[in-house]
Amino acid sequence: MASLAFVTAAEIDGLLSFPALIDVLDAAFRRNIVTPVRHHHAIARPDAEATLLLMPAWTAEGTDDDVLGTKLVTVFPGNAARGLDSVTGLYVLNSAATGAPLAVMDGRALTLWRTACASALAARYLARPDASRLAVIGAGGMAPYLARAHASVRPIRSIAIWNRTLARAQALAAELRAEGFDAHAEPDRARALQEADIITSATLSSDPLVEGRFLRPGQHVDLVGGFTPAMREADDEAIRRSRVYVDTRAGAGKEAGDIVVPLKTGVLTPEAILGDLFELAAGTAPLRMSDDDITLFKSVGTAIEDLAAAELVWKALKRG
């Protein structure tokens, strides 16, 4: 058996690009990929409830190149107070033809890349082509990847960053400026929301930060952080005012508080969810009707995205 490859976060960063992964994800939602229901386990902790996720998937195209992968990821919100990453994990890639292990990859890096690129894929279908102002809500590890990904599909000229702790927003703005972006920390959340063409939010908040009263016609809203029914990043008014899309109907309808709660209260109906990434990639979902429409995309993540990203990394490794 060939030696097992261990792929670090730095190697993943060097092997992936946003345009390439966005295109691969677009194709992945049209491929024959099996995704069993992911395991979602709550872990009681004194500071904040943590989560263990196990996410398997495999290609079923009947070739020797079929791959099988499983992500083991932990989300420990209390880590922020310790100066540690909230999201960590590993990704194990196997051959789906023989079952042989191929590689173990840094699961956090893979998650950051695929999540940001899934949001950018949705924005490529839903955001106005002339969208040039980005608001980033939250300044955690996901935030810079979202900024870079959105800037790869739309002509982003300015980036405003709001975070509960202003110093973290300032640090992220400095990081992005060093990469050539016109980025600044915005202490006024309402202003950040009102002045943006695209709003991307990646927080673990249970209190909505993207309030519908601050939205304006033509915007695209990207909700990334919440992944349990108790988490809300957007309020009911934001849902009411928007044309709503999700990454997967099954996942968002079960796990995302931004979708689950409005469905339960009648603010949102199942029929008002206009499409998911399968339908967007297939060209069967209705898009924005006019430049004044507000579009809203809610992502909870799917193992399809992890597998597609891991396969892209593995192919790049094989090419040397």
Buried (B, 14 or more C-beta within 10 A) or exposed (E): EEEEBEBEBEBBBEBBBBEBBBBBBBEBBEBEBBBEEBEBEEEEEEEBBBBBBBBBBBBEEEEEEBBBBBBBBBBBBBBBEEEEBBBBBBBBBBBBBEEEBBBBBBBBBBBBBBBBBBBBBBBBBBBBEEBBBBBBBBBBBBBBBBBBBBBBBBEBEBBBBBBEEBEBBBBBBEBBEEEEBEBBBBEEBEBBBBBBBBBBBBBBBEEBBBBBEBBEEBBBBBBBBBBBBEBBBBBBBBBBBBBBBBBBBEBBBBBBBBBBBBBEEEBBEEEBBBBBBBBBBEEEBEBBEEEEBBBBBBBBBBBBBBBBBBBBBBEBBEEE
